[in-house]
Amino acid sequence: MTTLLFRDDAYLQSCTARVFAVTEKGIELDRTVFYPMGGGQPGDTGTLSTADGRVVPIVDTRKGEGLDAVVHVPARESPALAVGDEVTATLDWARRYLHMRMHTALHVMWQAVQAPVTGGNIGADKSRLDFDIDMSLLDAAKIEAETNRLIAAGCTTETIWITDEELDARPELVKTMSVKPPRGAGRVRLLNIPGIDLQPCGGTHVKDIREIGGIRVLRIKSEGKHNKRVEIALI
């Protein structure tokens, strides 16, 4: 099991760690700042470096087998690491921070639409949410204006943990139909943006929504009866 440092501080850009497994899938560390792909958010990239000068580029981060297992995927023909090696894990921070701003922006945009979410994807250039809503109720100008109004007003985000039983008692907290909150640890992590959104989310987010800067709606299109897609970019 890996200690997931990003859960408590998404702004950590590096950490020291020890390699405890090397497999054909990648490298596992005892602690990491790298977010593994999940919930629509891409896995982090960056480097693992050793005191003797070896630098291993990490081209992706994925979930491994078992609770909180994280696999750092090295570039081909990277220097070899062995179990017990001490490394410094360093993020491609510019890319991660864009994902943090984008991820938080989607949470804020939900408030402007307020419909069940059927899917989503986060990228550095553009992101999207799919809604189960009538197409006629989606107005790009209104969604953009309301989202940017909320962002400009500012609000501090916070992490809240509740038990599995508490989540079962409050099913309305689960707003994303396509992604179920992870179970098995006995507790579930929520993102709270007071007055805007409260729902299970394991991703990384900015401390204050003003850091998003603002969004523009790129397009709205139908992807099926229950999937109306809203694509956005940061401004």
C-alpha positions in Angstrom: 0.0 0.0 0.0 1.2 3.5 -0.9 0.8 6.6 1.2 -1.1 9.0 -1.1 0.4 12.4 -0.2 -1.8 14.3 -2.7 -4.9 13.4 -0.7 -3.8 15.7 2.1 -1.9 18.3 0.0 -2.5 18.5 -3.7 0.2 21.2 -3.9 3.1 19.0 -3.0 5.3 18.9 -6.1 7.8 16.3 -5.0 8.7 13.8 -2.2 11.3 11.3 -1.2 10.3 7.7 -1.4 11.5 4.1 -1.4 10.9 1.6 -4.2 9.1 -1.4 -2.8 8.1 -3.2 -6.1 9.2 -3.2 -9.7 7.0 -5.2 -12.2 6.3 -5.3 -15.9 3.6 -2.7 -15.2 5.8 -0.2 -13.5 7.3 1.0 -10.3 5.6 1.2 -6.9 6.7 3.5 -4.1 6.0 3.5 -0.4 4.7 7.1 -0.8 3.9 9.4 -3.7 2.7 12.7 -4.9 1.7 11.2 -8.3 -2.1 10.9 -8.9 -3.1 7.7 -10.7 -5.6 7.9 -13.5 -9.2 7.7 -12.3 -12.5 9.6 -12.0 -11.8 11.2 -15.4 -8.6 12.8 -14.3 -5.4 11.7 -16.2 -2.5 10.1 -14.3 0.4 12.3 -13.5 3.7 12.5 -15.3 7.2 13.5 -14.0 10.4 11.9 -12.9 11.9 9.5 -10.3 15.5 10.4 -9.6 18.2 8.8 -7.5 21.2 10.3 -5.6 23.6 8.5 -8.0 22.2 10.4 -11.0 19.6 8.0 -12.5 16.5 9.8 -13.8 13.5 7.8 -14.8 10.8 9.7 -16.8 7.3 8.7 -15.7 4.9 8.8 -18.6 1.8 7.8 -16.8 0.5 6.8 -13.4 -2.1 4.1 -12.9 -3.9 2.3 -10.1 -2.4 -1.0 -9.1 -3.8 -4.1 -7.6 -5.0 -3.6 -4.0 -6.1 -0.7 -1.9 -4.2 2.5 -2.6 -1.7 0.8 -4.9 -0.1 3.2 -7.4 2.0 2.2 -10.4 4.4 4.7 -11.9 4.8 3.8 -15.6 8.4 4.5 -16.8 9.4 5.6 -20.3 10.9 2.8 -22.4 14.6 2.3 -22.0 14.7 4.2 -18.7 17.5 3.5 -16.2 16.6 0.5 -14.0 15.4 0.9 -10.4 15.5 -1.8 -7.8 13.5 -2.6 -4.7 15.0 -0.6 -1.9 16.2 2.3 -4.0 15.6 5.7 -2.5 14.2 8.2 -5.1 12.9 11.8 -5.4 9.5 11.7 -7.1 8.9 15.0 -8.9 5.7 16.0 -10.8 5.3 17.7 -14.1 3.7 20.4 -12.0 2.4 22.7 -14.9 0.4 19.8 -16.3 -0.9 18.7 -12.8 -2.0 22.2 -11.9 -3.9 22.5 -15.1 -5.7 19.3 -14.2 -6.5 20.7 -10.7 -8.0 23.9 -12.2 -9.9 21.9 -14.8 -11.2 19.3 -12.3 -12.4 22.0 -9.9 -14.0 24.0 -12.8 -16.2 21.0 -13.7 -17.5 20.8 -10.1 -18.4 24.5 -10.3 -20.0 24.1 -13.7 -22.2 21.4 -12.3 -23.8 24.0 -10.1 -24.7 26.0 -13.3 -26.4 23.0 -14.8 -27.6 20.9 -11.8 -28.4 17.6 -13.6 -27.2 14.0 -13.2 -23.7 13.5 -14.6 -23.4 10.5 -16.9 -19.7 10.9 -17.7 -16.7 13.3 -17.8 -13.1 13.7 -18.8 -10.4 16.1 -17.7 -7.6 17.4 -19.9 -5.1 20.2 -19.9 -6.6 21.8 -23.0 -10.3 21.0 -22.6 -12.6 19.0 -20.4 -16.2 17.9 -20.5 -19.2 16.7 -18.5 -22.1 14.7 -19.9 -25.5 15.3 -18.4 -28.8 13.5 -18.4 -30.8 16.5 -19.3 -33.0 17.8 -22.2 -30.8 19.5 -24.8 -33.1 22.6 -24.8 -32.2 23.3 -21.2 -28.5 23.8 -22.0 -27.5 27.3 -22.9 -23.8 27.9 -23.5 -23.8 31.6 -22.7 -25.8 31.1 -19.4 -23.6 28.2 -18.3 -20.4 30.2 -19.0 -21.7 33.3 -17.3 -22.9 31.5 -14.1 -19.8 29.4 -13.8 -17.6 32.4 -14.1 -19.7 34.4 -11.7 -19.2 31.7 -9.1 -15.4 31.5 -9.8 -15.0 35.2 -9.5 -16.8 35.3 -6.2 -14.3 32.8 -4.8 -14.7 30.0 -2.3 -12.3 27.7 -0.4 -12.5 24.0 -1.2 -12.2 21.4 1.5 -11.9 17.6 1.9 -14.4 15.8 4.1 -14.3 12.1 5.0 -17.5 10.1 5.8 -18.1 6.5 6.4 -19.5 4.1 3.9 -22.6 3.9 6.0 -23.0 7.7 6.0 -22.8 7.7 2.2 -25.4 4.9 2.0 -27.7 7.1 4.1 -27.2 10.1 1.8 -27.4 8.7 -1.8 -28.1 12.2 -3.1 -24.4 13.0 -2.6 -23.5 10.7 -5.6 -24.1 13.0 -8.6 -22.0 11.1 -11.2 -23.9 8.1 -12.5 -21.0 6.5 -14.4 -18.4 6.5 -11.6 -19.2 4.9 -8.3 -17.3 6.0 -5.1 -14.6 3.5 -4.1 -15.5 1.2 -1.3 -13.6 -1.1 0.8 -11.6 1.3 3.0 -14.5 2.0 5.3 -14.6 5.7 4.4 -15.2 7.9 1.4 -13.6 11.2 0.5 -15.8 14.1 -0.4 -15.0 17.4 -2.1 -16.9 20.3 -0.5 -17.2 23.6 -2.2 -19.6 25.3 0.2 -22.8 26.5 -1.4 -21.7 25.0 -4.8 -21.0 21.3 -4.6 -20.6 18.4 -2.2 -19.9 14.9 -3.6 -17.5 12.0 -3.5 -14.3 12.7 -5.4 -10.8 11.3 -5.1 -9.2 13.8 -7.5 -7.0 16.8 -6.9 -8.4 20.4 -6.7 -7.4 24.0 -6.2 -7.6 25.5 -2.7 -9.8 28.4 -3.8 -11.9 28.3 -6.9 -10.6 31.8 -8.0 -7.5 29.9 -9.0 -9.5 28.4 -11.9 -9.4 31.9 -13.5 -12.5 31.4 -15.7 -13.9 29.1 -18.3 -15.4 29.3 -21.8 -17.9 26.8 -23.2 -16.4 25.4 -26.4 -19.6 23.5 -27.5 -22.6 21.6 -26.4 -23.7 18.5 -28.3 -25.8 15.4 -27.9 -24.1 12.1 -27.4 -27.3 10.1 -27.0 -30.6 10.2 -25.2 -29.1 10.5 -21.7 -25.8 12.2 -22.7 -25.7 15.9 -23.5 -22.0 17.0 -23.5 -20.7 20.3 -22.4 -17.1 21.0 -23.3 -15.1 23.7 -21.7 -11.6 25.3 -21.8 -9.8 27.5 -19.3 -9.3 31.2 -20.0 
